[in-house]
Amino acid sequence: MSKPENEPAPEPAANPWPDGLRFAFGTLTVLPVPVSRWDREAARTGMLCASVAGLVVGLCAALTGWLFLLLGAGPLLAAVATTAVPAVLTRGLHLDGLADTADGLGSGRPAADALRIMKQSDIGPFGVITLLFVLLAQVAALSQAYGASWTGGVYATVVSATVARLALTLGSRAGVPAARPEGLGAAVAETVPLRGALLVVAVVTAIGALLGAYDGMYGVVRGVFAVLVACAAAEFLLRHCVRRFGGVTGDVFGALAETAATTALVVLVLS
């Protein structure tokens, strides 16, 4: 059958990636990137691009640490400055989510009560203790990495920040429901196809290996190991939160990011 002469040609599908990048940077950082779309397609592409935002945050943090070393600071001060940058660039959103999730899990209450505790504005003892040890671990690991070499510190910073956002992609995959019908967690929950999430894992792992090549084959293997172990730690926490809360929330996403970042840093310095 021939096409009618007066029938208008179909409009080409809009490219979702620019909107997805804006969604990733607009929701995961304080960088002045306006979010033009909040629909599920933009959320899906944004979560697939989350590691790109993490890479930018990591580069900013690594540059800060390197400048401190260049100005004569020791490894410990450079590590503190490096750790502060991701907190500033996210307004402490992920650290706040980590503390709230720790309070919810530590309460031992049923899911509804635990979610209510997490939504409160104050931080309980479980959250304070968790924040203290996580930040101490990050600073200590970065200090050791900078103490070995400035390249090692820069590498650890970039990898940890990137894999932290990779954990968000995994947490947004299909089959992981939202614990609440509202909030950022509900907006991005189950938006990422499993195949897409695994593809991003492969890409970030390859980046970790490529950047680790500065230290030869040992660095390549170490980079791959750090990314995969960090993903495994975040996955363990994700499954525990789904069992306890019935799904994910924005706070859980923050906890996943900080767990993955800390695990990657510890693995890099221990290996």
Secondary structure, DSSP 8 states (H G I E B T S, - for coil): ----TTS--------HHHHHHHHHHHHHS-SS------SHHHHHHHHHTHHHHHHHHHHHHHHHHHHHHHTT--HHHHHHHHHHHHHHHTTTHHHHHHHHHHHHHHH---HHHHHHHHHSSS--HHHHHHHHHHHHHHHHHHHHHHHH-HHHHHHHHHHHHHHHHHHHHHHTBTT--BSSSSSHHHHHTT-B-HHHHHHHHHHHHHHHHHHHGGGHHHHHHHHHHHHHHHHHHHHHHHHHHHHHHSSB-HHHHHHHHHHHHHHHHHHHHH-
